[in-house]
Amino acid sequence: MRQLANRPFIVTTSRRPTDAQWADAAHWAERLDAPLVARRGGIATTCEFHGVVGAVVVGADRVTYHEPANDLQYFYHPGMARVRMQSIRRGRGDPMVTAMRLQPGDGVLDCTLGRASDAIVAAHVVGDAGRVVGLEVSPLIAQLTIHGLATYNDDSPRVTAAMRRIEAHQTDYRLYLSRADGGAFDVVYFDPIFHAAVEGSEQMVALRELGDSSGLDSEAVTEARRVARRCVVIKQRYGTPLWEQLGVDTVIGNPSTRVQYGVIEADREA
């Protein structure tokens, strides 16, 4: 069985799949290198029968990862991207965009893509002339996000257009950074799992459980400064110890937002 952070899982379908659904499920099984099995009643029963923790369920409308015993489910959704884009268009701005000093035509490397909400906002701001590349190391999150960015149709055409412009890859940012040219992007961005969860953000529980929890270290930041032409931006909960550990130059945000952005200027002599 495929292991996801010590979580063995299978791929299956809804209770009465069509031929097209079954074919799609077979594609997902290959994509995730996981066994494809037929449903045996409910998802919990199917997982128990196969001795696994989770199941990727390919339904008629979406693909969802379930862990019945943990009451956990995850499916692709662009999150608050649309609301944030509306705020920008109405002149209220966005703290991440402010921290990045983002302009049309910029290049952004998002090293911790997740569900790509931040990358979508960045893609909206940099426009057709810019470039946004997103990296995600968790195979399940990466594949669901890659699929979502290519197929999800938001009610807002602007959101959909921004999603389609993102180049998403399943890879470790450490490896990508080590191979990237110096000054390849204007901004290198990190949104590592917070040192403490933000209250009231239940929708992020699955990402926190399934995502990379290895944290951000100074070696990765040094590489990011080499790759960035302008700056490295790190998103964290207010009061994080990372600011002192990594030596950020500027912090954007305040206690009322619960989230801050630490800015480290690029090392153009590296």
N, C-alpha and C positions, 0 to 999 in steps of 0.2 A: 504493500500500500504506500501511496505517496505520503511523505512526512512534511508537515508544515509547522516548523518550530515545535517539534515533538507532538504534532497533531496529525495523525494518520487520517486521510480522507479519501473519499470515492467520488465519482461523478455519476449522477443518475438523472432521471427526468421526472416530470409530473406523473400522476397515476395512470393516465391514459394518453401516452404520447402519440403524436402523429409520426409518420415516416420521416418527415422533415425535422421534427424535434429530435428524433433518435439520431439522425445523421448529424445534427448540430451538436448533440451530446457527445457523439464519437469524436467530433472535431475538438471539443473542449477537453476530452480525456487525453487526446494526443497532445494538445497544447500544454496541458498541465502535467503530463506524464503520470497520469493517475488511472486506476482501473475504472472501466465503465460497467455499471451493474444495473440490472432491472430493479424497479421499485418493488418492495415487499411490504405493502401497506403504507403506514406513515413513515416520515423521515427518521424518527427515533427508532422505529422497529428495523428499518433498513440499515441504519448505522450499527445497531446492536448486533444484527445478524452477521454483518461483515467485520465486526470487531474494530470499528473505527470511531473516531471522535466526531468527524464532520463529513458533510456531503455537499458537493456543488450540484445544485438542482437546476437543470436547464428547463425552464418553463416556456410557455407560449410568448410571454411578453418580456421576460428578463431572466438573467442568470444570477442566482443567489447562493451564497455560501451559508450553510446552517451548522450550528453545533447545538443539537437539541438539549443535551444535558446541561449546557452552560447558558441556555436561553440567549444564544448569540446568533445574529444573522448579519450578513454584509452583502450589499449589492451596490452597483455603481450609481452615483448621483453627484452632480457638480456642486452640491452644497450651497454656500452663500454667494457664489460667484455672481449670479444675476443681480442680487441686492447691492453688492459692492460696485458693480459696473454702473448701476443706476445712480449710486451716490457720486461716482466720479463724473458722470455726465451732467449731474445737477450742480456741480461745482463744490461739493462737500469733501471731495478728495478721498484718499484711502491711505492709512498709515504705512502699509507695506510699500505702496508706490512712492510715498514721500521718502521713506528710508532708502529706497533704491535710487531715488532721483531719476525715475524712469521717464524716458522720452520716446516718441515715435522713432522707429528704426533701430532701437537698441537690441542687443542680444542678451538673453537671460538663460542661465543654466540652473534649473531647479533640481537639486541633488536628492531631494526627499519628496517625490511627487505625490504619494498618497492618492487621494481622489482628484487631484489636480485643480482644486479650487483656486489656489494662489496662482498657478500657472495660467489658468484661464483669464484671470484678471490681468496678469502681465501681458498675455498675448493680445488682449483687447487694447492695452495702452500702446504697445510697440507697433501694432498694426501689421499690414501686409509687408511693409519694408523691413520689419524686425524679424527676430527669430527667438523662439522659446523651445528649449530642449529640456525634457523631464526624465529623471532617472528614478527607478523604484526597484529595490532589491528583493522585496517579498514577492515570490512568484505569483501567488494568488491575487494580491492587490494589483500588481503590475499588469497581469493579463486582463483583469476585469476593467482596469482603467484604460488600457490601450484599446480594448474593445469599445468601452463607453465613449471615449473621445472620438472614435471613428463612426459610431452609429447613433448615439443619443441625440435626439432632436428636442431642443429646449423650446419653450413657448416664445422665447426671444431669439430672433434670427442672429442678433449680435453675439449672443452667448454661443450658439451653435457654430458660427463662423470662427470665433476665437478658439473653440475646442478643436476644430479641424486643423488649425494652424500649428498645433503643438506636436513636436516630434517626441514621442514617448518610447522609452527603452527599459527593458528589464535588465538591470545591471547594478553592480555595486559602485557607488559614486567614487570610492577610493581608487578603484581600478580606472574608471573613466578619467578622473582628474590626473592621475599619474601619466596618462597617455595623451592628454590634451596639450595643445600648443599654449605657450605663454600669451596672455591677453586675448584668448579666443572668444571671450564673452565680456560684455560690459559689467554684468553683475552675476555673481555666483550666490545662490540662495540655499539656505538650510532651514528646515522646519523639523528638527528632531523631536522625538517623543518627549513631552514635558517631564521635568523632574517630579512634578506633582500634577494630578489631573485638575482641569478647570471644572469647578462645580457647575451643574446645569448643562453639561455638554454630553448628554447620553448618546447622541448620534456618533460621537467619536470613540465610544467604548470599543467597538469592533476594530477600528483602526489601531487603537492602542494595544489591543490584544494580539492582533495579527501582524502588526508592523515590526520593523527593525528597532530593537530596544538597546542597541549597542552604544548609543550616545555619540556625541561629537567630541573629537579630541584636537589638540593643538597641531598635530601633524597634518590632519585633513585641512584645517584652516590655513596652514602655511601653503599647501598645494593650491587651495582655492584662491588665495591672494595672488599667486603666480598666474593663475588662469584668468583672473578678473582684470579688466582694464580700469574699472572704476572702484568697485568695492565688493565686499562680502557682507551679506545681510543674513542674520540669524534670528528666527522667531522663537520666542520662549515666553513662559508664564512670568508675570510680574514677580520680582524678587528672586529670580533664578541665580544660582551661584556661578553660572557660566560666564557672566559678564566679567567677573574678576578673574576667573580661571583663564579666559581667552584674551583678555586685555582689549575689550572693544573700545573704539574711539568715541562713539556717540550712541545714545539710546533714545529711540523714538517710542512714545507711548506714556501712559500714566496709570496709576492704581485703579482708576475707574474702568479702564478697558480690560484689565486682567491679563492683557497680552502686550508684550513689548518687542521691539525690533532692535537688535544690536548691530551696529555698523562698524566694520573694520575696513579701513581704506586699503586699496590695492597696493601691492609692493611692485612698483614698476621697475625697480632695479634688480628684481629677482631673475 
